[in-house]
Amino acid sequence: SRRIRVQSGVGGNDMAEIVYSDITEIRTAKRLFGDGDMVLQLRDGAKFEVRNIPEFNEAVEFILKQCDKDVVEAYRQKQGSVN
């Protein structure tokens, strides 16, 4: 898949999609019990926020495999400086 699709709202009636190639920066925050939040900065300056992602580590790794190499390197450098 070349896109991230998120359904939200009451009954899942709201949907948003972004293309992996539009992601320029990734920021993440882990929560308890394996969940987490993610903010994706897009080429047009918009921010795509995804909250309370289950199986967070697996989701992040999957997304990183789809993103441009420079985005992945920048994310990994930031994560390394936090630890």
C-alpha positions in Angstrom: 0.0 0.0 0.0 1.2 3.5 -0.8 -1.1 5.3 1.6 -2.1 5.6 5.3 -5.8 5.6 5.8 -7.3 6.6 9.1 -11.0 6.3 10.0 -12.2 8.3 13.0 -15.2 10.0 14.4 -18.5 8.5 15.7 -19.0 5.3 13.8 -15.8 5.7 11.8 -17.5 8.0 9.4 -14.6 10.4 9.0 -11.7 9.2 6.8 -8.4 10.8 5.9 -5.6 9.5 3.6 -2.0 10.5 3.0 0.7 9.2 0.7 3.9 7.9 2.3 6.0 10.0 -0.1 4.4 13.2 1.3 5.8 12.6 4.8 8.8 14.9 5.6 9.1 14.3 9.3 7.8 11.8 11.9 7.3 12.5 15.6 6.2 9.9 18.1 5.2 9.5 21.7 4.7 6.2 23.4 1.9 5.5 25.9 1.3 2.8 28.4 0.4 -0.7 27.4 2.1 -0.6 24.0 0.0 2.2 22.4 1.3 5.6 21.1 0.7 8.8 19.2 2.3 9.9 16.0 2.4 13.3 14.1 3.4 13.2 10.5 4.6 16.5 8.9 3.6 16.6 5.2 5.3 18.3 2.2 2.5 21.0 2.1 3.1 22.0 5.7 0.1 20.1 7.1 0.3 17.9 10.1 -1.4 14.5 10.2 -2.0 13.4 13.8 -2.8 9.8 14.7 -3.6 9.2 18.3 -3.8 6.0 20.5 -2.2 3.6 17.9 -2.4 0.0 19.1 0.8 -2.2 18.7 2.7 1.1 18.3 6.2 -0.2 17.8 5.1 -2.5 14.9 3.1 0.3 13.3 6.0 2.7 13.4 8.4 0.2 11.9 5.9 -0.6 9.1 5.5 3.1 8.3 9.3 3.7 8.4 9.7 0.9 5.8 7.4 2.9 3.4 9.0 6.3 3.9 11.8 8.1 2.1 15.3 7.2 3.4 16.1 10.7 4.6 12.9 10.8 6.7 13.8 7.5 8.3 17.4 8.6 9.1 16.2 11.8 10.7 13.6 9.9 12.8 16.2 7.4 13.9 18.7 10.1 14.8 16.1 11.9 16.9 15.1 8.7 18.7 18.8 7.9 19.4 19.4 11.4 21.0 16.3 10.9 23.2 17.5 7.6 24.7 
